[in-house]
Amino acid sequence: MKNLFILLRLALVCLSAVYIVSCGERADDEITPVALVKAEPAAGSTIEANGIITVTFDAVPINASANVGIIKKSGTTVTISGPFNTGPLTLTITWTDGTQTLTYTVTAPTSVAVEPTPELEPEIIVEPEPIIPDGMVLIPEGEFQMGSNDGNAFNDEQPVHTVHLDAYYIDANEVTNAEFKDFILANPAWQKDLIDEKFRDDNYLNDWNGNNFPLGQSDHPVRYVSWYAAMAYAVWVDKRLPTEAEWEKAARGGLKRKQYPWGNGINFNRANYGKKIGQTTPVGEYPPNDYGVYDIAGNVWEWCLDGYEEDFYANSPRRNPTAGANDAEEIVNGFKNIIDFRVLRSGGWNSLPEWLRVSNRHGTSPAYAGIGALGFRCAKSVSP
């Protein structure tokens, strides 16, 4: 009986412990719902279409969502960002423990003044200026009117036609006696007593004594020179004779429809002509034309590169014309084999005024050395 009583007491103790434990667990299982604490901006505010609404909870909300905007969650904070439609906005936020509706007024976004991007100026690539060889002038690329329709023009100067020339260089002065002497001393085959008969006539260097030019005339233009000898000299100095078109453009000095390098009149202060002096004068004694070319009219006639064709102007190519060949290089490479007439320009110290006109043309045998007023100047193409 005593043992039974003890067992009953133990059972009552156990039941009491179980009750106490079970009651404590139910108290701990009671969970407080998560509540929305505040919203920024507050409900009823005006926000911009691209604004952001920040909602704060008192604990981490579960399954938080919004009916508009883009929602992002970070701990107890939820952000809802636009863009929102302008006008009234009803924002409903839902989470496991509840739902909250917030109302706002949405305005259009404020435009932000944007500093205009300055337009970049295009890079200007400056072509390097060509280095003009010593003693030469640059004749620019472009068109000019070649020939003459004046009343005193000869048939071979007509018709006037447009010619386009690439840029080139031309000697500012006629080749002098001193310069030609350097050539024949370096090239004996072109000396007065050694030159091949097919390259000259009996007047070749007529005023020279062997390899010596007339005393005191080192700076006078060389004369009594055949076309062949002029070509040989030009090749020796890495140049060539000017084409007829190049010569005329250089002679005109940029002037249009003028008879002479300086205008329509002529006088003895401008050039050596009409036997006024009675012989050649040193190069450069008279004023140059507007291109800086001296003695381009008078003093001595000047050989040109291409062939003389009386009616060439009627069929002349528009660009870089060269009579008797496809181009200047063809003539330079084969000049010793040429036999047809070559062009003469300029007029000499003993010429009539009309022969000094820039459009005046003459042609003769390439072996002809003249009768005391026949020289030359050189030209050179501008390298591309």
Secondary structure, 3 states (H helix, E strand, C coil): CHHHHHHHHHHHHHHHHHHHHHHHHHHHCCCCCCCEEEEECCCCCEEECCCEEEEEECCCCCCCEECCCEEEEECCEEEEECCCCCEEEEEEEEECCEEEEEEEEEECCCCCCCCCCCCCCCCCCCCCCCCCCCCEEEECCEEEEECCCCCCCCHHHCCCEEEEECCEEEECCCCEHHHHHHHHHHCHHHCCCCCCHHHCCCCCCCCCECCECCCCCCCCECCCCCHHHHHHHHHHCCCECCCHHHHHHHHHCCCCCCCECCECCCCCCCCCCCCCCCCCCCCCCCCCCCCCCCCCCCCCEEEEEEECCCCHHHCCCCECCCCCCCCHHHHHHCHHHCCCCEEEECCCCCCCHHHHCCCCCEEECCCCCCCCCEECCCEEECCC
